[in-house]
Amino acid sequence: FKEPSQDWIREIVLPFGGDEASTIGEIVDSFGTPSWLRKFALAFQRPTGDQQRLFGNTVIDVLKVMIETGEASFTTYEEAEAAFRKAESEAGKIYGIRAMSQFLGPTGGAVRFDVRDENGQAWAFQTLSSEYRAMLEAAQWDHDVAFRDFVERFGLDPSLYYTAKSRPVVRRSVTEPGFDWQREHPDLFEQFPLTAYYANPDAIEDEFDYSAYVQQLREGSRQSLSPDQWVEERNDFLGRIAYEKARQQVMDHTGTLRTDEPAVTWLRNYRFQLQVAYPGFDRVTVGLTEQVPREDLIAEMETWVDSPAMMQTPTAYAVTQYLRARSQALADAEARHGISPQGFAVAKSTRYLRDWLRKVAQSLVLSNPEFGPVWEQVLGREIEEQDEPLELLGVNF
């Protein structure tokens, strides 16, 4: 029952939810094999299909606990391998316990992963994820500020709870209000298939819609992460936070990034150090489907202004205002410095223009908070400081 119009059938046939089967054969198998037996089998053999994703998610949750308690290290390849092996072993034990509880009782026991803060208070992982996102919104989508605030409040590592277990190929809503909005505006998603989501992005307080999440996994618009891919994505997040903090340290009194040779060289070397310290930072995660190129997203957003219906959506005004400023910055870069749009994000001579765009975005986020996710996920990524690609510096990974 993948179509939204068939939701009523699902509610009648499976009022309490069902196994994650995507074909008739999988549905028949799910009825033929007791759930407790499938869970018990996962404790002793490598899972496949949807069960592989669910088992991988459990391994990731175990890794989070191990990292937070200092039981896992990824400093060397050997330490990383040992951490993955232990996490898989512990996840297998969890599946065995769940299978036994389901065999002995009417339903299987649910597992909730908690972690304790500096004061000894237990927090669910999902709660910590929501807390960080709320802090991020309050900080006008400045990860450096939100990261610091989270650590000060909880004494925990926010990257463990902010890094998702899946990644969108094409962004779609995973909340109930957002999924409803998508169904109410099929014309927008048909006209703007790559960017319609950003016209009304998910709000932090919206309730998660698991059925929408699973549907995206099945149709290929979202891809689940394996444990090692999750570690790389987390490292990319940590690397970006560290580099942004370093970038702010070499700004002058006007808030503009310095372009003198010592500052440029120091930042370049620091970026290389982060590449080594955080494998996965600033590079494509192996094995994941390529996401829609950022330039394609921006090109489609530039056509929003031609659609009266799109211009009535929550973020359209802020997006078009930013894109006008971006067009002005690109024109100035070419007229004054001979820098093409392709070189705008890396040219030393256009750093002041990128800093100006950041200030424009900060102002728009203040007046239109819904613009925050668009900035954080798309537009802000375009002008992250990149310097020269490391391959040109003779660095190979």
KAKA-V819148 format. One record per residue. RES is the residue in one small letter. OMEGA is omega in degrees with one decimal (* if undefined). BURIAL is # if it has 24 or more other ideal C-beta (glycine too) atoms within 12 Angstrom, else .. D_CENTER is the distance of its C-alpha to the mean C-alpha in whole Angstrom. Layout:
res;omega;burial;d_center
RES;OMEGA;BURIAL;D_CENTER
RES;OMEGA;BURIAL;D_CENTER
//
This chain:
res;omega;burial;d_center
f;-174.4;.;27
k;-176.1;.;24
e;177.8;.;26
p;-178.2;#;25
s;-179.2;.;29
q;-178.2;.;29
d;-177.5;.;27
w;178.2;.;31
i;179.4;.;32
r;-176.9;.;29
e;179.1;.;30
i;-176.2;.;34
v;-177.6;.;33
l;-174.9;.;31
p;-178.6;.;31
f;-178.2;.;29
g;-178.7;.;26
g;175.9;.;27
d;-176.5;#;26
e;177.7;#;23
a;-177.0;#;25
s;178.3;.;25
t;178.5;.;28
i;179.4;.;32
g;179.9;.;33
e;178.7;.;30
i;178.6;.;31
v;179.1;.;34
d;-177.5;.;33
s;176.6;#;31
f;-174.5;.;34
g;-178.0;.;36
t;179.8;.;35
p;-178.4;.;34
s;-178.4;#;31
w;-179.5;#;32
l;177.5;.;34
r;178.1;#;30
k;-179.1;#;29
f;179.7;#;31
a;-179.1;.;31
l;179.4;#;28
a;-173.9;#;29
f;-179.5;.;31
q;-177.9;.;30
r;-176.8;.;27
p;176.9;#;25
t;175.2;.;24
g;-178.8;#;22
d;179.1;#;21
q;176.8;#;22
q;178.2;.;21
r;-178.5;#;17
l;177.5;#;18
f;177.3;#;20
g;177.4;#;17
n;177.8;#;15
t;176.7;#;18
v;179.3;#;18
i;179.0;#;15
d;176.6;#;16
v;177.6;#;19
l;178.9;#;18
k;179.0;#;16
v;-178.6;#;20
m;179.4;#;21
i;-177.3;#;19
e;-178.7;#;20
t;178.1;.;24
g;-179.1;.;24
e;-179.4;.;25
a;176.7;#;22
s;179.6;.;22
f;-178.8;#;21
t;178.9;.;23
t;178.3;.;25
y;-178.3;.;25
e;178.9;.;27
e;179.0;.;26
a;179.2;#;22
e;179.2;.;24
a;179.4;.;26
a;179.3;#;23
f;-179.7;#;22
r;-179.8;.;25
k;-179.9;#;25
a;178.3;#;22
e;179.0;#;23
s;-179.8;.;27
e;178.0;#;26
a;176.7;#;23
g;177.7;#;26
k;179.1;.;29
i;178.0;#;26
y;177.7;#;27
g;178.8;#;30
i;179.1;#;31
r;179.5;#;29
a;-179.5;#;31
m;-179.7;.;34
s;178.6;.;34
q;178.0;.;33
f;-176.3;.;37
l;-176.1;.;39
g;-178.7;.;37
p;179.7;.;37
t;178.7;.;33
g;177.5;#;30
g;178.3;.;29
a;180.0;.;26
v;175.0;#;24
r;-178.8;.;22
f;178.1;#;20
d;172.3;.;21
v;-177.5;#;21
r;179.0;.;24
d;-176.7;#;24
e;-178.6;.;26
n;178.8;.;29
g;179.8;.;28
q;-179.0;.;27
a;178.9;.;24
w;173.5;#;21
a;-179.3;.;19
f;-177.3;#;15
q;177.9;.;14
t;179.2;.;16
l;176.2;#;15
s;179.1;#;11
s;179.2;#;13
e;-179.9;#;15
y;179.9;#;13
r;176.7;#;11
a;177.0;#;15
m;179.5;#;16
l;178.0;#;13
e;179.3;#;15
a;-179.9;.;18
a;-178.1;#;18
q;175.1;#;17
w;173.7;#;14
d;-176.5;#;15
h;-179.0;#;13
d;179.4;#;16
v;-178.1;#;18
a;179.0;#;16
f;-178.8;#;15
r;-179.6;.;19
d;-179.0;.;20
f;-179.9;#;18
v;179.7;.;20
e;-176.8;.;23
r;-172.6;.;22
f;-174.2;#;21
g;-178.0;.;22
l;-178.9;#;19
d;-176.5;#;16
p;-178.9;#;13
s;-179.8;#;11
l;-173.6;#;12
y;178.5;#;11
y;-179.8;#;7
t;-175.0;#;6
a;177.8;#;5
k;177.4;#;8
s;-179.8;#;7
r;-179.9;#;6
p;169.9;#;8
v;169.3;.;11
v;-172.0;#;12
r;174.1;#;10
r;-176.5;#;12
s;173.8;#;13
v;175.6;#;12
t;-178.5;#;15
e;178.0;.;19
p;-179.6;.;20
g;178.6;#;17
f;176.6;#;18
d;179.9;.;22
w;178.2;#;21
q;-179.7;#;20
r;-179.8;.;23
e;-177.2;.;25
h;-179.1;#;25
p;-179.7;.;25
d;179.6;.;27
l;-179.2;#;24
f;174.6;#;21
e;-178.4;.;24
q;-178.1;.;25
f;-172.7;#;21
p;-176.6;.;20
l;-168.4;#;17
t;-177.0;#;16
a;178.6;#;18
y;-174.6;#;15
y;175.9;#;14
a;178.9;#;18
n;-174.1;#;17
p;-178.6;#;14
d;174.9;#;13
a;-176.2;#;15
i;-175.5;#;14
e;-178.2;.;17
d;-177.5;.;17
e;-179.8;.;17
f;178.8;#;15
d;-175.3;#;17
y;-179.5;.;16
s;176.9;#;19
a;179.3;#;17
y;-179.1;#;14
v;178.9;#;16
q;179.1;#;18
q;177.4;#;15
l;-176.9;#;15
r;-178.0;.;18
e;175.0;.;19
g;177.5;.;16
s;175.8;#;14
r;-178.2;#;11
q;178.2;#;11
s;-179.5;#;11
l;169.8;#;11
s;179.8;#;14
p;-179.4;#;15
d;175.1;#;15
q;177.9;#;12
w;178.3;#;10
v;179.2;#;12
e;178.5;#;12
e;176.7;#;8
r;178.8;#;9
n;177.3;#;12
d;178.1;#;11
f;179.7;#;9
l;179.1;#;12
g;179.5;#;14
r;177.4;#;13
i;-178.2;#;14
a;-178.2;#;17
y;178.3;#;18
e;177.4;#;18
k;178.1;.;20
a;179.8;#;22
r;-179.6;#;22
q;-179.3;#;23
q;-179.4;.;26
v;173.9;#;28
m;177.0;.;28
d;-174.2;.;32
h;179.2;.;33
t;-177.8;.;32
g;178.9;.;28
t;-178.6;.;28
l;178.8;#;27
r;-179.7;#;30
t;178.2;#;31
d;-172.7;.;34
e;178.6;.;34
p;-179.7;.;34
a;-179.7;#;31
v;-179.1;#;29
t;180.0;.;30
w;179.4;.;29
l;-179.7;#;25
r;179.5;#;26
n;179.9;.;27
y;178.0;#;24
r;177.5;#;21
f;179.0;#;23
q;178.7;.;23
l;176.5;#;20
q;-178.8;#;19
v;-176.3;.;22
a;-177.0;.;21
y;179.0;#;17
p;-174.5;#;17
g;178.9;#;14
f;172.0;#;14
d;175.1;#;14
r;-176.3;#;15
v;177.2;.;14
t;-176.0;#;13
v;172.8;.;16
g;-179.6;.;16
l;175.5;#;13
t;-178.6;.;14
e;177.6;.;14
q;177.5;.;12
v;-179.7;#;14
p;-177.6;.;16
r;-179.3;#;15
e;176.7;.;19
d;176.9;.;19
l;-177.9;#;17
i;179.0;#;19
a;178.3;.;22
e;177.6;#;21
m;179.9;#;20
e;178.1;#;24
t;178.7;#;26
w;-174.3;#;24
v;-179.5;.;28
d;-177.6;.;30
s;177.6;#;29
p;-179.9;.;30
a;179.0;.;28
m;-177.1;#;25
m;175.8;.;27
q;-176.5;.;27
t;-172.1;#;23
p;-173.0;#;22
t;-169.9;#;20
a;-177.6;#;22
y;-178.6;.;25
a;179.6;#;22
v;-178.8;#;21
t;176.9;#;24
q;179.4;#;25
y;-178.2;#;23
l;174.4;#;23
r;177.9;.;27
a;178.3;#;26
r;178.9;#;24
s;177.8;.;27
q;179.9;.;30
a;179.0;#;28
l;179.0;#;28
a;178.3;.;32
d;-179.7;#;33
a;-179.0;#;31
e;-176.6;.;33
a;-174.4;.;36
r;-172.3;.;36
h;-178.8;.;35
g;-178.2;.;35
i;179.4;#;31
s;175.8;.;30
p;-179.6;.;26
q;-178.9;.;25
g;-174.4;.;26
f;-173.6;#;25
a;-176.0;#;22
v;-175.2;#;24
a;178.1;#;27
k;-175.8;#;29
s;-178.6;.;31
t;-180.0;#;28
r;-179.5;#;26
y;177.5;#;28
l;176.9;#;27
r;176.5;#;23
d;178.0;#;24
w;178.3;#;26
l;177.0;#;23
r;178.9;#;21
k;175.1;.;24
v;-179.4;#;24
a;178.9;#;20
q;178.4;#;21
s;179.9;.;24
l;177.9;#;22
v;178.8;#;19
l;-177.6;.;22
s;-178.1;.;24
n;-175.5;#;22
p;179.7;#;19
e;179.3;#;17
f;-175.9;#;17
g;179.7;#;14
p;178.8;#;11
v;178.4;#;13
w;-174.7;#;13
e;-172.9;#;10
q;-174.6;#;8
v;-167.7;#;12
l;179.6;#;15
g;-179.8;#;14
r;-177.7;#;13
e;-173.8;#;16
i;171.3;#;18
e;-178.3;#;16
e;-177.5;#;19
q;-173.3;#;20
d;179.5;#;24
e;174.6;.;25
p;-174.8;.;23
l;179.1;.;24
e;-178.9;.;26
l;179.6;.;28
l;178.6;.;29
g;-179.4;.;30
v;-179.6;.;27
n;178.2;.;26
f;*;.;24
//
